[in-house]
Amino acid sequence: MKSVMLIDYDMGNITSVANAFEVAGCDVKISRDPAGIANAERLVLPGVGAFGEGMEHLTKLNLIDAMRTHALKNQRPFMGICLGMQLLADRGYEFGDHAGLTWIPGEVKRLEVKDLRLPHVGWNNLKVVKKKSPFLQGLSDEVDFYFVHSFHFIPKNVDVIAATCDYGGDFCAVIEKENIFGAQFHPEKSQKAGSLLLKNFLNL
């Protein structure tokens, strides 16, 4: 059976993500052990909360080097969910100026919307940019996903944007760079579409 490891760094409800992966059909492990994280078959960084706090937790738990070994050295599949995707950036500007993982060049800034509420909460559809992406296989522009966020990832290189979403203007909803993937929405809350996305990740 295929396996996935979820990084436990005290940022959000990791149990719901674990349950969604179990439904998708795989062995799920939750860990904050650097050795296990470095050698995982597939690695997921979920997360709900502030950018700076997320980086602080990863640093205090000594997990960043292990994550780099997994994703950058060993080139194994890695996925960030919501805050987990944002932390891939160079910097984030939520409650200050904070350094990120610097895996994908870019910045995380507050959504600029007029006459719309923040946070962006609820169902919204994607605009798939990378039509041949294995991560988005079987997902059309009409499929809705569940979002909860006020900040968004602005990559320096638009080539890493696999899908966008419109909320007062287009923002990056899915990132794809080689073996590294990110979703701004919550696949674990997105019913059938979310389950299909997780299955696609398991097939990478």
C-alpha positions as a printed Julia matrix, in Angstrom:
204×3 Matrix{Float64}:
   0.0    0.0     0.0
   1.18   3.49   -0.8
   2.13   5.66    2.15
   2.15   9.32    3.08
   3.61  11.11    6.09
   1.99  14.24    7.54
   4.23  16.71    9.35
   2.95  17.46   12.84
   4.09  20.96   13.8
   1.08  22.11   15.83
  -0.47  24.23   13.09
  -4.06  23.21   12.43
  -6.2   20.1    12.52
  -3.97  17.4    11.09
  -6.51  14.67   11.89
  -8.9   15.75    9.13
  -6.09  15.6     6.57
  -5.09  12.14    7.81
  -8.69  10.92    7.54
  -8.97  12.24    3.98
  -5.81  10.41    2.9
  -7.08   7.2     4.5
 -10.28   7.51    2.48
  -8.13   8.07   -0.63
  -6.55   4.68    0.09
  -3.11   4.78    1.67
  -1.16   4.17    4.84
  -0.95   7.44    6.81
   1.65   8.35    9.39
   1.8   11.54   11.46
   5.26  12.51   12.62
   7.6   15.19   13.92
  10.62  12.88   13.84
  13.31  14.35   11.53
  14.67  10.95   10.47
  11.24   9.66    9.53
  10.39  12.85    7.67
  13.64  12.78    5.67
  12.98   9.21    4.52
   9.22   9.36    3.93
   7.81   8.03    0.66
   5.56  11.09    0.32
   5.44  14.11    2.59
   2.63  16.56    3.32
   2.88  19.86    5.18
  -0.66  20.87    6.16
  -1.35  24.0     8.15
  -3.76  26.65    9.34
  -2.52  29.85   10.94
   0.03  32.62   10.56
   3.14  32.42    8.36
   5.64  33.49   11.02
   4.25  31.12   13.62
   4.43  28.22   11.17
   8.09  28.86   10.4
   8.82  29.26   14.11
   7.3   25.87   14.88
   9.21  24.11   12.08
  12.45  25.7    13.29
  11.93  24.83   16.96
  11.14  21.22   16.08
  14.28  20.99   13.87
  12.25  19.77   10.9
  13.42  22.04    8.09
  16.63  20.18    7.21
  14.73  16.87    7.17
  12.11  18.36    4.86
  14.85  19.65    2.55
  16.45  16.21    2.46
  13.15  14.63    1.49
  12.02  17.12   -1.15
  15.18  18.75   -2.52
  17.86  16.1    -2.1
  15.84  12.89   -2.5
  13.33  14.51   -4.91
  10.35  12.69   -3.42
   6.76  13.96   -3.72
   6.0   16.85   -1.35
   2.73  18.72   -0.93
   1.9   21.84    1.08
  -1.72  22.54    2.01
  -2.97  26.09    2.7
  -0.35  27.57    5.07
   1.89  24.65    4.09
   1.93  25.89    0.49
   2.59  29.48    1.55
   5.62  28.47    3.63
   7.35  27.34    0.42
   7.87  31.02   -0.45
  10.85  33.28    0.24
   8.96  35.62    2.57
   5.56  36.18    4.14
   4.08  39.46    5.37
   1.42  38.29    7.81
   1.91  40.08   11.14
   5.36  41.3    10.1
   8.09  40.25    7.69
   9.11  36.58    7.96
  11.51  34.33    6.03
  10.01  31.21    4.49
  11.48  27.91    3.31
  12.68  29.58    0.06
  11.94  26.48   -2.03
   9.87  28.36   -4.6
  10.8   32.04   -5.14
   7.97  34.39   -4.27
   6.14  36.22   -1.52
   2.98  35.73    0.51
   0.85  38.87    0.79
  -2.66  39.8     1.83
  -5.35  39.42   -0.82
  -6.27  42.77   -2.35
 -10.02  42.71   -2.79
 -12.65  45.41   -3.1
 -16.18  44.94   -1.78
 -15.39  41.35   -0.79
 -14.9   39.96    2.67
 -11.69  38.59    4.08
 -10.93  35.88    4.81
 -11.94  34.24    1.55
 -14.11  31.44    2.94
 -16.14  28.9     1.02
 -16.38  27.05   -2.27
 -14.73  28.39   -5.4
 -13.66  26.87   -8.69
 -10.18  26.58  -10.16
  -8.89  27.77  -13.51
  -6.5   25.01  -14.5
  -3.39  26.44  -16.16
  -1.34  23.26  -16.52
  -3.79  21.05  -18.39
  -1.39  18.09  -18.42
  -0.47  18.26  -14.75
  -0.57  14.79  -13.14
  -1.46  16.5    -9.86
  -4.65  17.94  -11.4
  -5.54  14.96  -13.6
  -9.3   14.54  -13.99
 -10.12  17.96  -12.53
 -11.92  20.49  -14.71
 -12.42  24.24  -14.31
 -15.98  23.61  -13.14
 -14.9   21.7   -10.02
 -15.13  23.59   -6.72
 -12.72  23.44   -3.78
 -13.03  24.8    -0.25
 -10.93  27.85    0.65
 -10.19  29.59    3.98
  -7.48  32.26    3.7
  -6.66  35.97    3.67
  -3.14  35.72    2.19
  -1.92  34.32   -1.11
   1.32  33.14   -2.7
   2.73  35.41   -5.43
   5.46  33.39   -7.2
   8.22  35.2    -9.07
   8.01  32.71  -11.91
   4.47  32.25  -13.23
   5.5   28.92  -14.76
   5.03  27.25  -11.36
   1.34  28.22  -11.25
  -0.72  25.12  -12.07
  -4.14  26.65  -11.33
  -5.63  29.97  -10.29
  -8.81  31.04   -8.54
 -10.81  34.26   -8.87
 -11.71  36.22   -5.73
 -11.68  39.88   -6.61
  -8.97  38.95   -9.13
  -7.0   35.83   -9.94
  -4.61  34.41   -7.36
  -2.38  31.34   -7.34
  -4.38  28.36   -6.09
  -2.07  25.47   -7.04
   1.7   25.41   -7.36
   3.74  22.76   -9.14
   7.51  22.65   -9.45
   9.02  19.28  -10.3
   8.25  17.07   -7.27
   6.88  19.92   -5.11
   3.16  20.72   -5.1
   0.96  23.1    -3.17
  -2.76  23.78   -2.78
  -4.12  27.0    -1.27
  -7.49  25.32   -0.68
  -8.25  22.45    1.69
  -8.57  19.17   -0.25
  -9.58  17.4     2.97
 -12.71  19.6     3.07
 -13.4   19.49   -0.66
 -15.34  16.22   -0.9
 -14.97  14.23   -4.15
 -12.73  16.77   -5.88
 -10.41  16.9    -2.89
 -10.26  13.13   -2.69
  -9.32  12.92   -6.37
  -6.53  15.45   -5.86
  -5.13  13.41   -2.95
  -5.31  10.24   -5.06
  -3.39  12.04   -7.81
  -0.7   12.95   -5.29
  -0.49   9.32   -4.17
   0.08   8.28   -7.79
   3.07  10.59   -8.29
